[in-house]
Amino acid sequence: MRLSTLLTRLSPCLLLLTLIAACGGPPPTEYVIITSTLDGTLTPTNTPEPAVTVIVVTATTDPAQATSIPTLLTSPEPTEPVTELATPTFSQIQVAEQTFENGRMFWLEPIDQIWVMIEGETDKRSGVWMVFEDNFEEGDIEIDPKLVPPEGLLQPERGFGQLWRENPEVKTGLGWAKQGEIGHVSNYQYHPTGEVVDGEFLSEFGYHILTSGYGNKTFRFNEINGTWQQFER
């Protein structure tokens, strides 16, 4: 996939930040198994200095529901100039996660999106990031019995499986699942970027942070070029 195409896939980022800001309460303590763009900008606060917003999104035990065929999302556009510095967002969100031969998938409950991470050919700690709506509905086919994975590997199910079966690029890029998906609460961050020009902050593409439920792994997702990197916590 061309880099320019990836850049056209990340528009609804503001939706996650809006949903995060609307929720509160203590971090969830119940972990459930579940099967879900973030806009590249944040609306600045009215304080003269940058501030850090700490918000918690309460986990849900209901699986994601969606309504249409998986579609790669479009790219966010930088917002109009604002007069104050944008601030980062820190939160906790419910996710599902599954590892594959050549990458992994995340489902983000607040926005019902699936983030696909395909590993690079030479560097397994970085690669291509793609974002899709989760279009799985109860009653849809959860697995295809005609697809038989190699010994020791799995066919992904439900929302992950539907996207994997219907999108050849995702299926070829990821390979077979290595283990079943898990649900957990991930530490989420969004960091806007930009510069001040003539006293105004011009917002540009930011980056997102998610933590993995498989060991001490943290991932950074870059809006500017549709890539991800892994680093240890």
FENLINUR-V114998 format. One record per backbone hydrogen bond with DSSP energy under -1.0 kcal/mol. CO is the residue of the C=O (numbers start at 1). NH is the residue of the N-H. If there is no record, write none. Layout:
# FENLINUR-V114998
CO:NH + CO:NH
This chain:
# FENLINUR-V114998
2:6 + 3:7 + 5:8 + 6:9 + 12:15 + 13:17 + 14:18 + 15:19 + 16:20 + 17:21 + 18:22 + 20:23 + 38:13 + 53:90 + 74:11 + 82:201 + 88:53 + 89:190 + 90:55 + 91:188 + 92:57 + 93:186 + 94:109 + 95:184 + 96:107 + 97:182 + 98:105 + 99:178 + 102:119 + 103:100 + 104:117 + 105:98 + 106:115 + 107:96 + 108:112 + 108:113 + 112:134 + 113:108 + 114:132 + 115:106 + 116:130 + 117:104 + 118:128 + 123:120 + 123:126 + 125:230 + 126:120 + 127:228 + 128:118 + 130:116 + 131:73 + 132:114 + 136:66 + 137:140 + 144:147 + 150:153 + 154:177 + 157:161 + 158:162 + 159:163 + 160:164 + 161:165 + 162:166 + 163:167 + 167:171 + 168:172 + 169:173 + 170:174 + 171:175 + 174:102 + 176:101 + 177:154 + 182:97 + 184:95 + 186:93 + 188:91 + 189:209 + 190:89 + 191:207 + 193:204 + 195:202 + 197:200 + 200:197 + 201:82 + 202:195 + 206:223 + 207:191 + 208:221 + 209:189 + 210:219 + 215:217 + 216:233 + 217:212 + 218:231 + 219:210 + 220:229 + 221:208 + 222:226 + 226:129 + 227:222 + 228:127 + 229:220 + 231:218
